[in-house]
Amino acid sequence: MQPLGKNNGGYFGEPIDITSVLTDCASTAEAHGWQIDWLEIDNDLRLLTLHRAPEIVRRKIYLSAGIHGDEPAGPLAMLRLLTENDWSNDTEFWLCPCLNPTGFPANTRESAAGDDLNRDYKNPRTPEIRSHTGWLNTLPDFDFSIQLHEDWEAKGFYFYELKMDGTPTEPRRVIEAVEPVCPIDHSPEIDGRKNDHGLIRPELDPAVRELWPEAFWLVINKTRLSYTCEAPSDFPMKVRLEALVKAVRILLN
């Protein structure tokens, strides 16, 4: 399985119609009994949020995607997961299928206003992230969170485990499950961080980092365990989509 060789200095792969994807997410979720809420931002901008609560709740999990407009596999993975409707019957879920809807029409990492929303969580100033964190603050704490991303430079799939306590975990199961459907990035370092054959455990103190991604905000405010999954966006969409869906399935089960 080889990369396509399309990405040179950025993402030049296929885009998606994010309005259509979100419409399908909302209608599919509604058909399966999810609670649907649109967070009103400004200038007719809205963020889709979904909530599912069984009668008996033993775990609470949050998932998000689409915070960068040049990472289309994340929202598509959300739609796939909603369509398959294979959710644990003792887990309460909150989903945000796309946090940057204005970035996708231009196929750019940033929002239409030119902001990297995934660097705005320490002291939010963008309307999207102010609204998002305001909504998150109304929710209970999560057992863990999952963020779906892509990396146009990656040689294969990898993911971050951000753990703020001694919670026992088995992250290597994710790599073992994803490898049959997508190559794993075995680079010694990715973005200056040690990569253990597809697993990165950042040794960073969010309190001293100037710009926070969503995962940092979550482990400070809502959970002690967060996973950020990165699909290699120079591979075919089918491969990236399967990698993200497989990773989520393993993390949930």
C-alpha positions in Angstrom: 0.0 0.0 0.0 1.7 3.2 -1.2 0.9 6.9 -0.7 -0.6 8.8 -3.6 2.1 11.5 -3.7 -0.4 14.3 -4.0 0.6 16.3 -0.9 3.5 18.7 -1.5 3.6 21.4 1.2 0.0 20.8 2.2 -3.1 18.7 1.6 -4.1 18.4 -2.0 -6.4 15.4 -1.8 -10.1 15.2 -2.4 -12.3 17.6 -0.5 -15.8 16.9 0.9 -19.1 18.8 0.8 -19.3 19.5 4.6 -22.8 20.8 4.5 -24.0 17.5 2.9 -22.0 15.4 5.4 -23.4 17.3 8.4 -26.9 17.0 7.0 -26.4 13.3 6.7 -24.9 13.1 10.2 -27.9 14.9 11.7 -30.5 12.9 9.8 -28.8 9.5 10.5 -28.4 10.4 14.2 -32.1 11.4 14.4 -33.1 8.1 12.9 -31.2 6.3 15.6 -32.6 8.3 18.5 -29.8 10.7 19.2 -30.5 14.1 20.6 -29.5 16.8 18.1 -28.5 20.3 19.0 -27.0 23.0 16.8 -24.8 25.5 18.7 -25.6 29.0 17.2 -22.3 30.9 16.7 -22.7 34.0 14.6 -23.2 35.0 11.0 -25.5 31.9 10.5 -22.6 29.6 11.6 -23.7 26.6 13.6 -21.9 23.6 15.2 -23.6 20.2 15.2 -23.6 18.4 18.6 -25.1 14.9 19.2 -26.0 13.2 22.5 -27.0 9.6 23.3 -27.8 8.4 26.8 -28.8 4.8 27.7 -30.9 4.0 30.7 -27.9 2.7 32.6 -24.7 4.7 32.2 -21.3 3.2 33.2 -19.1 5.3 31.0 -19.2 8.8 29.5 -17.3 9.4 26.2 -16.8 12.4 24.0 -15.7 12.3 20.3 -14.9 15.1 17.9 -13.7 15.6 14.3 -13.3 18.2 11.6 -11.4 20.9 13.5 -9.1 21.4 10.5 -10.8 21.9 7.1 -8.2 20.0 5.2 -8.8 16.7 7.2 -12.0 15.3 5.6 -11.7 11.7 6.8 -12.7 12.7 10.3 -16.3 13.9 9.6 -16.7 11.0 7.2 -15.7 8.6 9.9 -18.3 10.2 12.2 -20.9 9.6 9.6 -19.8 6.0 9.1 -20.0 5.4 12.9 -23.5 6.9 13.1 -24.6 4.9 10.1 -23.3 1.6 11.5 -25.0 2.5 14.9 -22.9 0.0 16.8 -22.7 1.8 20.2 -22.2 0.4 23.7 -25.6 0.2 25.5 -24.0 1.3 28.8 -22.2 4.4 27.6 -23.3 8.0 27.3 -21.9 9.7 24.2 -21.4 13.3 23.0 -20.3 13.8 19.4 -19.1 16.9 17.5 -18.8 15.7 13.8 -17.3 19.0 12.6 -15.8 21.9 14.6 -14.6 23.9 11.7 -17.4 23.9 9.0 -16.1 27.1 7.3 -12.7 25.6 6.6 -13.9 22.7 4.5 -15.2 24.7 1.5 -11.7 26.1 0.9 -10.0 22.8 1.9 -7.8 24.6 4.3 -6.6 23.8 7.8 -7.8 27.2 9.2 -11.3 28.5 9.4 -12.6 31.0 6.9 -11.4 33.8 9.2 -7.8 32.3 9.0 -7.7 30.9 12.5 -6.2 27.5 13.5 -9.1 26.5 15.8 -7.0 23.7 17.3 -4.6 26.3 18.8 -7.3 28.4 20.5 -8.3 26.5 23.6 -6.2 28.0 26.3 -7.8 31.5 26.1 -10.5 31.1 23.4 -11.1 34.1 21.2 -12.7 32.6 18.1 -16.5 32.4 18.1 -16.3 28.6 17.3 -14.1 27.7 20.2 -15.8 30.1 22.7 -19.1 28.4 21.8 -17.6 24.9 21.9 -16.0 25.3 25.3 -19.1 27.0 26.6 -21.1 23.9 25.6 -18.5 21.5 27.0 -18.6 23.2 30.3 -22.3 22.3 30.6 -21.5 18.6 30.4 -20.3 16.1 33.0 -16.7 14.8 33.1 -15.8 12.1 30.6 -14.1 8.8 31.1 -12.0 9.6 28.0 -12.2 11.6 24.8 -11.3 10.8 21.1 -10.3 13.4 18.5 -10.2 12.4 14.8 -7.5 14.1 12.7 -5.4 13.6 9.6 -1.7 14.5 8.9 -0.8 15.3 5.3 2.9 14.6 6.0 2.4 11.3 7.8 3.9 8.1 6.4 1.1 6.1 8.1 -1.4 6.1 11.0 -0.3 7.2 14.5 -2.1 8.5 17.6 -1.5 10.4 20.8 -2.3 9.2 24.2 -2.5 12.1 26.6 -2.9 10.7 30.1 -2.9 12.8 33.2 -3.0 10.1 35.9 -2.1 6.4 36.3 -5.1 5.0 34.6 -4.1 1.6 33.1 -4.5 1.5 29.3 -3.8 -0.8 26.4 -3.1 1.6 23.5 -1.1 -0.9 21.5 -4.3 -2.7 20.7 -5.2 0.3 18.4 -2.0 -0.1 16.4 -2.6 -3.8 16.0 -6.1 -3.3 14.8 -5.4 -0.5 12.4 -2.3 -2.0 10.8 -4.2 -4.5 8.6 -6.1 -1.7 6.9 -3.6 1.2 7.0 0.2 1.5 7.2 1.6 2.6 10.6 4.0 5.5 10.8 7.2 4.2 12.3 9.2 7.4 12.1 11.4 7.8 15.2 9.9 11.3 15.7 6.8 13.1 14.6 6.5 16.9 15.1 9.5 16.7 17.4 8.0 14.1 19.7 9.1 10.5 20.2 7.1 8.1 18.2 6.9 4.5 19.6 5.8 2.7 16.3 2.6 4.7 16.0 2.1 5.7 19.6 3.0 9.1 21.0 2.8 9.9 24.7 3.6 13.6 25.0 5.6 14.6 28.0 4.1 18.1 28.1 2.6 20.1 30.8 -0.5 21.8 29.3 -0.2 24.5 31.9 3.0 25.9 30.4 2.1 25.4 26.7 1.2 28.7 25.1 -1.3 27.4 22.5 -3.7 24.6 23.5 -5.2 22.1 21.1 -8.6 20.7 22.0 -7.1 17.6 23.7 -5.2 19.8 26.2 -8.3 21.7 27.2 -10.2 18.4 27.6 -7.6 16.8 30.0 -7.4 19.9 32.1 -11.2 20.5 32.3 -13.2 17.3 31.4 -11.2 14.1 31.5 -7.8 12.6 32.5 -7.4 10.5 29.3 -7.5 11.7 25.7 -6.7 10.0 22.3 -6.0 11.9 19.1 -6.0 9.7 16.1 -4.1 10.8 13.0 -4.8 9.2 9.6 -2.2 9.6 6.8 -3.9 12.0 4.3 -1.7 11.1 1.4 -3.3 7.7 1.2 -6.7 7.0 -0.5 -9.8 8.2 1.4 -11.0 4.6 1.9 -7.7 3.7 3.8 -7.9 6.9 6.0 -11.5 6.3 6.7 -11.0 2.7 7.7 -8.1 3.6 9.9 -10.1 6.1 11.9 -13.2 4.0 12.2 -11.1 1.0 13.3 -9.2 3.1 15.9 -12.5 4.4 17.4 -14.0 0.9 17.5 -11.0 -0.5 19.5 -10.9 2.5 21.9 -14.6 2.2 22.6 -14.5 -1.6 23.1 
